Structures are given as structure tokens and as C-alpha cells.
Amino acid sequence: MAVPEVRSREDGCLYAVKRSVSPFRGESDRHRKLEEVRKHERVGQHPNCLRFVRAWEERRMLYLQTELCVGSLQQHSEDFGAPLPPQQVWDIACDLLRGLKHLHDRNLLHLDIKPANVFISFSGLYKLGDFGLMVELDGAEGSGDAQEGDPRYMAPELLDGVFTKAADVFSLGMTLLEVACNMELPKGGESWQQLRRGHLPTEFTSQLPPDFLKVLGAMLEPDYRCRATVDWLLFLPAIQRAERWRKMTLSTQRMFTKMFAVFQLLVWLVLVMFHGLRRPVMWLWHWGRGDSLGSAPSSPSPNLFAESSLSSDWDDDSFGEDVFEVPPSPLGNTRSLTFHGQDFPLRHSPDLMSRPSLGSTSTPCNKSPDYSMRKRSALTLTPNISRISQESPCRVKSVSPDSSDSSSGFVDAEGPRSAFLPRNLLSMFDELDK
């Protein structure tokens, strides 16, 4: 049967659904397959038995829904690729003995115990499953409807038609021998006969603990009448010690699982609170600084002097009274200039404020009436006038040889010049580096 993994629409949980390989071949085949469903129902609930959920027919196919497990013991042993650790083998023995006791207390024989029919749950429990060959004793020592299971794990008395609870104990012993020694059990021949006579291969069992060898010897007793029962095995001191350790391990594992679930819940709550309080905290932080959350930060002006070129709506008295001296220009004979500077924003470079470009923002310290008249006339004639002085300090004062007055006027030595020359600004920065 194929066993796919499905999710239930009723509770959202994952389950395994076992589907018959072929449709019913007739009424007798249908009756035989439905009998397997009734066997699962008779098992009941036990932590070490695979939990049965429901079964149904659809298009002459049988479906069995059971709990989902990580995998089988056979898959785990093959993936491990070596003998399983002794403590893990003790855990397997304790869990399967408890599951087998549950069946035997209900007079049920499994008759097909092997690693492929042992399943590992997500919590680490080992469970008996696949109850297709299970029979009910009904107070008798055997049953005529019983079928033989896998010959590698079959008890020798089954060849004589004797079906007892001891057959399950023998099959469980062969299962533990296989996973503890990582050996391939024979299907027949002399090796098969030697194992049924109680001769264990020493080349495989020499590394096993003595207590475990004693348990294996009691479970693989050739005479089924002398073979150990499940109740006797559970009262062995070695099994009881293993069970106490098993219970402590499972309790610790469940505790850490709950702690991890609580930790995940706390992390989720912290993340929710952080995202919920992030915006109010950021708003309070900006509000305390006086910033506006709705306005984007202004980008610095690409040209300081373009910002200092003011519109005609500005008042002439907007310039402050503070002045600073501008160093002499390297271009030649120029006047010593001062600047009634305005307070520029802090984002501008102090070098740009302290060293304006030639012929840009320098104005006389004491403004004369003629200077004011010239500014008023310039404002009326120029539609987009700049506050930069129209009388550049870089004009060279040229004295006519025929004139005796040295203040007769200024003559531009190079003709008309722009109020801002980038190459002059770059040369000033080169000077600062020197």
C-alpha cells in the first residue's frame, strides 16, 4: 500500500493515508481488507501503538488514515549505516515491550513485528504498526486464520502451526538483534537454523553489553514454552533502569520543547510590540528635536552664490552689521574689501563664507549716499537684479595720465566680467592648500 502524507481540512493536522494497491478483486478480497480495518479498531489507543483515525471505501479502493510519523525503524537504521548506539537500542526495547504488552493484554497477536513495521513519532517514541496480520486468540493457544509473517523474524514454532504470544517476543528479539548489530538476517538455510537454535553469531554480538545479551537470549529461546514473556522482561532490572532513563529523557525533551515554544511566542510578541511602537517613538523623537516628519531634508545648494543672489523683494537692511576682512586677491592691485555678510545656513562651507569670489558679494563698509543711489537705480532698471554689488572690487583703478585726480573713475582692465567666475574660486581653494 502507498502511504502519502495529507493535511486534513477539518483540523489542519498532517496524517498518513494508507491506500490499497489495487481495487477489490471480489467480495472475499473486500471482506479480507475490511477485516484489517477492524483489527486497527481493536488495538485502541496506546502511546507505543500507531494511532488509527478512520477508514473508508472509494472507487473500490480501501483507505486507512493513521497518525503521521517521521519514518520507520528500518529507514532510520539504513540511514545510520552502523549499529545503533546501545542507549537507543534500550529505548527501542522499552517502547516496543510496552506496546506489545498492550496488545497481549487484549489477547491480540501482531505476528509481523520487524523494523519496517516499527515507526518513529515526531516526539521520538517508537510505535508498533501495520496490524494486517494481527489475530485475536479468544482464549485459545492458536488460531486457524493466522498467517505467517516475514521468515527472517518468524518464530520457529510457527512452522508447526503454533501461534502464541511467545512468537511476538521472538520476532521482537530478532528486530533488536538486527538494529543493534547492523546485520542482515538470513531468510533460510543453515544460518537461519542456527539462530532458531539459540546460537547468536559472536562476530556480531561480541560488542554488545552483557545485560542486553541476557535479554536477547531470553527473547530468542528456541522453546516457546520456556521463552520469556513480556511481563517477565519488563520486571528485569536492566529493563527497569532503561525505562527510568527513558522516562527522564522524554520528560526533559518535552520540557525543552515547551520552553522553545514559549521563547518563540515571546520573540513574536516583542516583534509585534516593536513594529507597533516604532512609528510613535520616531514621531516623538523628531518632535523633540523640532523636526518635521512630513518634510524631506533639503538638499545642499549646488552653488552658494546662486543662493546669495537674492530677489528684489529683499530689504536693503537685511544684511547684518558684522564684517570680516577678505584677504587680498592674487590677481593684482585691488582694493581692500570688507563684507557685510548675512548668516548663511550651517550646511555651507566656512571657506566659501570667508572667501567670496572676486567681484561677487563684497560691499563697502560704510555705504555712501552715491552707493545707495546706484543700487536704487539698478533695481529699477534690471528686472532680475542680484544683491551682489554691481561695482566689482576686481576692477583695476586706472589713472589717466592727463588727469590729476586719482579718483576720477575705474576702468575694467579686461572688459566686462561676470559677477562669479568658477575658475577664480578654484584658484582660491588651491591657495588654501598651500
Helices and strands as residue ranges (DSSP letters): E 5-7, E 14-19, H 27-43, E 52-58, E 61-67, E 71-72, H 73-80, H 86-105, E 108-109, G 115-117, E 118-120, E 126-128, E 135-136, G 156-160, H 165-181, H 189-196, H 202-205, H 210-219, H 230-234, H 237-289, H 304-308, G 316-318, E 323-325, E 338-340, H 350-354, H 369-381, H 422-433
